[in-house]
Amino acid sequence: GRMWAHTVGFTVLPHVGGLLGWFINRKGIPVWYEKLKKPSWCPPHKIFPIAWTVLYTGMGYASYLIWNDLGGCSSKAIIPLGLYGAQLVLNWAWPPLFFGAHNLKLALIAILCLDGLVIGTMCSWYRINTIATLLMVPYLGWLAMATCLTICIWKDNPEEKRGKSE
């Protein structure tokens, strides 16, 4: 019974921040985001919730596999699960930076750091559980696209110079 609870808990955890971020930013997305200049290859708006549901489920289950293989919260789990936790927090921080604060530069810096943390997480997981590492590959692929998209949006939508009169 407990193993099932752990599996569900780890698998559901990433969705918590994702749903909270969506809930907080949902009103600003259609107004602000739709007005931004975006590249032609930008995925349709309806794809994002589907993609994130699949990606959060995969990464959550992968983190459970790592936790389980390392015997729970042992000293061996500090780095692999610490990196995972750090990337998850940064993942959750990105929507408020981008959609909430409309801070494209800070969102770009955050997603570049996120990319590094996810790669670090995957490297630390590889010798522990190959399946868990492979479950992170779609997430890393989506992040690569999201990083390119963030770069294009940041470049093509210069932020207003605050405090200057025109």
C-alpha positions as CSV (number, residue, x, y, z in Angstrom):
1,G,0.0,0.0,0.0
2,R,2.7,2.5,0.9
3,M,4.6,1.8,-2.3
4,W,1.6,2.7,-4.3
5,A,1.2,6.0,-2.3
6,H,4.8,6.9,-3.0
7,T,4.5,6.2,-6.7
8,V,1.3,8.3,-7.0
9,G,2.8,11.1,-4.8
10,F,6.0,11.4,-6.8
11,T,4.1,11.2,-10.1
12,V,1.5,13.8,-9.1
13,L,4.0,16.3,-7.4
14,P,5.2,18.1,-10.6
15,H,1.6,18.7,-11.6
16,V,1.0,20.7,-8.4
17,G,3.3,23.6,-9.4
18,G,2.2,23.4,-13.1
19,L,-1.5,23.7,-12.2
20,L,-0.8,26.5,-9.7
21,G,1.2,28.4,-12.3
22,W,-1.6,28.0,-14.8
23,F,-4.2,29.1,-12.3
24,I,-2.3,32.2,-11.3
25,N,-1.4,33.2,-14.9
26,R,-4.5,32.0,-16.8
27,K,-6.1,35.4,-17.3
28,G,-3.0,37.1,-18.6
29,I,-2.1,34.5,-21.1
30,P,-4.8,35.3,-23.7
31,V,-4.4,39.0,-23.3
32,W,-0.7,39.5,-23.2
33,Y,0.8,36.3,-24.8
34,E,-1.5,36.4,-27.9
35,K,-0.2,39.9,-28.7
36,L,3.5,38.9,-28.7
37,K,5.3,38.3,-32.0
38,K,6.0,34.6,-32.1
39,P,7.8,32.5,-34.7
40,S,5.8,30.5,-37.3
41,W,6.8,27.2,-35.6
42,C,5.3,28.1,-32.2
43,P,3.1,25.3,-31.1
44,P,-0.7,26.0,-30.9
45,H,-1.9,27.2,-27.5
46,K,-4.0,24.0,-27.1
47,I,-0.9,21.7,-27.2
48,F,0.7,23.1,-24.1
49,P,-1.6,21.6,-21.4
50,I,-1.4,18.2,-23.1
51,A,2.4,18.3,-23.5
52,W,2.9,19.4,-19.9
53,T,0.5,16.7,-18.5
54,V,2.6,14.0,-20.3
55,L,5.9,15.6,-19.4
56,Y,5.1,16.2,-15.7
57,T,3.8,12.6,-15.4
58,G,6.9,11.1,-17.0
59,M,9.4,13.2,-14.9
60,G,7.4,12.6,-11.7
61,Y,7.4,8.8,-12.2
62,A,11.1,9.0,-13.1
63,S,11.8,10.7,-9.8
64,Y,10.0,8.0,-8.0
65,L,12.2,5.3,-9.7
66,I,15.3,7.2,-8.6
67,W,14.0,7.6,-5.0
68,N,13.0,3.9,-4.9
69,D,16.4,2.7,-6.3
70,L,18.3,4.8,-3.8
71,G,16.3,3.5,-0.9
72,G,14.3,6.6,-0.2
73,C,15.8,9.8,1.2
74,S,19.3,8.4,1.8
75,S,22.6,10.3,1.6
76,K,23.0,8.8,-1.9
77,A,19.8,10.5,-3.0
78,I,20.9,14.1,-2.0
79,I,22.5,15.1,-5.3
80,P,20.2,13.2,-7.8
81,L,17.0,14.2,-6.1
82,G,18.4,17.7,-5.1
83,L,19.1,18.4,-8.7
84,Y,15.6,17.1,-9.7
85,G,14.0,19.3,-7.0
86,A,16.0,22.4,-8.1
87,Q,15.0,22.0,-11.7
88,L,11.3,21.4,-10.7
89,V,11.3,24.7,-8.6
90,L,12.8,26.5,-11.6
91,N,10.3,24.9,-13.9
92,W,7.5,26.2,-11.7
93,A,9.1,29.7,-11.4
94,W,9.2,30.2,-15.2
95,P,5.5,30.8,-15.9
96,P,5.2,33.6,-13.3
97,L,8.3,35.3,-14.7
98,F,7.2,35.0,-18.3
99,F,3.4,35.2,-18.1
100,G,3.0,37.0,-14.8
101,A,5.8,39.5,-14.6
102,H,6.2,39.7,-18.5
103,N,9.9,39.7,-17.8
104,L,11.2,38.0,-21.0
105,K,14.9,38.5,-20.1
106,L,14.6,36.9,-16.6
107,A,12.4,34.1,-18.1
108,L,15.2,33.5,-20.7
109,I,17.9,33.4,-18.0
110,A,15.6,31.0,-15.9
111,I,15.0,28.6,-18.8
112,L,18.7,28.5,-19.7
113,C,19.5,27.6,-16.1
114,L,16.6,25.1,-16.1
115,D,18.2,23.4,-19.2
116,G,21.4,23.0,-17.3
117,L,19.7,21.6,-14.2
118,V,17.8,19.1,-16.3
119,I,20.9,17.9,-18.1
120,G,22.7,17.7,-14.7
121,T,19.7,15.7,-13.3
122,M,19.8,13.3,-16.2
123,C,23.6,12.8,-15.9
124,S,23.3,12.1,-12.1
125,W,20.4,9.6,-12.8
126,Y,22.0,7.7,-15.7
127,R,24.0,5.2,-13.6
128,I,21.1,4.8,-11.1
129,N,18.3,4.0,-13.5
130,T,18.4,4.2,-17.3
131,I,14.6,4.1,-17.7
132,A,14.2,7.1,-15.4
133,T,16.8,9.0,-17.4
134,L,15.1,8.1,-20.7
135,L,11.7,9.3,-19.2
136,M,13.4,12.7,-19.0
137,V,14.3,12.8,-22.7
138,P,10.9,14.1,-24.0
139,Y,11.0,16.8,-21.3
140,L,14.5,17.9,-22.3
141,G,13.3,17.9,-26.0
142,W,10.3,20.1,-25.1
143,L,12.6,22.4,-23.0
144,A,14.9,22.8,-26.0
145,M,11.9,23.9,-28.1
146,A,10.7,26.2,-25.3
147,T,14.1,27.7,-24.9
148,C,14.3,28.5,-28.6
149,L,10.8,29.9,-28.4
150,T,11.7,32.1,-25.4
151,I,14.9,33.3,-27.2
152,C,12.8,34.3,-30.3
153,I,10.1,36.0,-28.3
154,W,12.7,37.9,-26.2
155,K,14.5,39.0,-29.3
156,D,11.4,39.9,-31.4
157,N,9.5,41.7,-28.6
158,P,11.8,44.4,-27.1
159,E,10.6,45.3,-23.7
160,E,9.6,48.9,-23.1
161,K,12.2,51.1,-21.5
162,R,10.7,51.8,-18.2
163,G,11.0,55.3,-16.7
164,K,11.8,57.1,-20.0
165,S,9.4,59.6,-21.5
166,E,9.0,59.6,-25.3
